[in-house]
Amino acid sequence: MTARPPKGKHPQLVLCLYLAGDSPNSALAKTHLRTAIAHLAKEDVTLELVDVLRDPARGLRDGVLVTPTLVRVAPTPEQRVIGNLRDRSALLAGLGISEVGRE
C-alpha cells in the first residue's frame, strides 16, 4: 500500500513502515505515525506499509528483523525508528521534523 505523489512532483519525505499484521503494536505504530505526519501535505509524503507476515522475504531483504520498524528512506541518510512510535520526540527526530516546525 503506497501513497503516491502527483506526477511530476517528488515527495520530500519517503517512509516505509514494516508491520506484523494487525498486532497491537503495529496498530499503535500506524496511529502514532499518521498523527505525527498529519500536518504535512499529502503530496510531500509517500508512505508504504509492508506487512512482514504477508511478505517476510521483503522484511528480510530490507534488513528488518523487528516490527514495527519505521524507515525514513528520503531524505537521506536513512533513519530507522523501532517500536510502536509512542515516543513522539524520537519519532519526529527520526523523521527529521522539529517540534517547533509543527505549528
Contacts in CASP RR format, 6 or more apart in sequence:
PFRMAT RR
TARGET T0000
AUTHOR 0000-0000-0000
METHOD contacts of the structure
MODEL  1
MTARPPKGKHPQLVLCLYLAGDSPNSALAKTHLRTAIAHLAKEDVTLELV
DVLRDPARGLRDGVLVTPTLVRVAPTPEQRVIGNLRDRSALLAGLGISEV
GRE
1 48 0 8 1.000
1 49 0 8 1.000
2 46 0 8 1.000
2 47 0 8 1.000
2 48 0 8 1.000
3 42 0 8 1.000
3 45 0 8 1.000
3 46 0 8 1.000
3 47 0 8 1.000
3 48 0 8 1.000
4 46 0 8 1.000
5 11 0 8 1.000
5 42 0 8 1.000
5 43 0 8 1.000
5 44 0 8 1.000
5 46 0 8 1.000
6 43 0 8 1.000
9 43 0 8 1.000
11 43 0 8 1.000
11 44 0 8 1.000
11 45 0 8 1.000
11 46 0 8 1.000
11 74 0 8 1.000
12 44 0 8 1.000
12 45 0 8 1.000
12 74 0 8 1.000
12 75 0 8 1.000
13 37 0 8 1.000
13 40 0 8 1.000
13 44 0 8 1.000
13 45 0 8 1.000
13 46 0 8 1.000
13 72 0 8 1.000
13 74 0 8 1.000
13 75 0 8 1.000
13 95 0 8 1.000
14 45 0 8 1.000
14 46 0 8 1.000
14 72 0 8 1.000
14 73 0 8 1.000
14 74 0 8 1.000
15 33 0 8 1.000
15 37 0 8 1.000
15 45 0 8 1.000
15 46 0 8 1.000
15 47 0 8 1.000
15 48 0 8 1.000
15 70 0 8 1.000
15 71 0 8 1.000
15 72 0 8 1.000
15 73 0 8 1.000
15 95 0 8 1.000
16 47 0 8 1.000
16 48 0 8 1.000
16 49 0 8 1.000
16 50 0 8 1.000
16 62 0 8 1.000
16 70 0 8 1.000
16 71 0 8 1.000
16 73 0 8 1.000
17 29 0 8 1.000
17 30 0 8 1.000
17 33 0 8 1.000
17 47 0 8 1.000
17 48 0 8 1.000
17 49 0 8 1.000
17 50 0 8 1.000
17 68 0 8 1.000
17 69 0 8 1.000
17 70 0 8 1.000
17 71 0 8 1.000
18 50 0 8 1.000
18 52 0 8 1.000
18 59 0 8 1.000
18 62 0 8 1.000
18 64 0 8 1.000
18 67 0 8 1.000
18 68 0 8 1.000
18 69 0 8 1.000
18 70 0 8 1.000
18 71 0 8 1.000
19 26 0 8 1.000
19 29 0 8 1.000
19 30 0 8 1.000
19 49 0 8 1.000
19 50 0 8 1.000
19 51 0 8 1.000
19 52 0 8 1.000
19 67 0 8 1.000
19 68 0 8 1.000
20 26 0 8 1.000
20 51 0 8 1.000
20 52 0 8 1.000
20 53 0 8 1.000
20 67 0 8 1.000
20 68 0 8 1.000
21 51 0 8 1.000
21 52 0 8 1.000
21 53 0 8 1.000
21 54 0 8 1.000
23 67 0 8 1.000
25 67 0 8 1.000
25 68 0 8 1.000
25 83 0 8 1.000
25 84 0 8 1.000
26 67 0 8 1.000
26 68 0 8 1.000
26 84 0 8 1.000
28 84 0 8 1.000
28 85 0 8 1.000
28 86 0 8 1.000
29 68 0 8 1.000
29 70 0 8 1.000
29 83 0 8 1.000
29 84 0 8 1.000
29 85 0 8 1.000
30 49 0 8 1.000
32 84 0 8 1.000
32 85 0 8 1.000
32 86 0 8 1.000
32 88 0 8 1.000
32 91 0 8 1.000
33 47 0 8 1.000
33 70 0 8 1.000
33 85 0 8 1.000
33 91 0 8 1.000
36 85 0 8 1.000
36 88 0 8 1.000
36 91 0 8 1.000
36 92 0 8 1.000
36 95 0 8 1.000
36 97 0 8 1.000
37 45 0 8 1.000
37 47 0 8 1.000
37 95 0 8 1.000
37 97 0 8 1.000
39 102 0 8 1.000
40 97 0 8 1.000
50 58 0 8 1.000
50 59 0 8 1.000
50 62 0 8 1.000
50 64 0 8 1.000
52 58 0 8 1.000
52 59 0 8 1.000
52 64 0 8 1.000
52 67 0 8 1.000
62 71 0 8 1.000
64 71 0 8 1.000
66 82 0 8 1.000
66 83 0 8 1.000
67 83 0 8 1.000
68 82 0 8 1.000
68 83 0 8 1.000
68 84 0 8 1.000
68 85 0 8 1.000
69 80 0 8 1.000
69 81 0 8 1.000
69 82 0 8 1.000
69 83 0 8 1.000
70 80 0 8 1.000
70 81 0 8 1.000
70 82 0 8 1.000
70 85 0 8 1.000
70 91 0 8 1.000
70 94 0 8 1.000
71 78 0 8 1.000
71 79 0 8 1.000
71 80 0 8 1.000
72 78 0 8 1.000
72 79 0 8 1.000
72 80 0 8 1.000
72 81 0 8 1.000
72 94 0 8 1.000
72 95 0 8 1.000
72 96 0 8 1.000
79 94 0 8 1.000
79 95 0 8 1.000
79 96 0 8 1.000
81 90 0 8 1.000
81 91 0 8 1.000
81 94 0 8 1.000
81 95 0 8 1.000
85 91 0 8 1.000
89 99 0 8 1.000
92 98 0 8 1.000
92 99 0 8 1.000
92 102 0 8 1.000
END
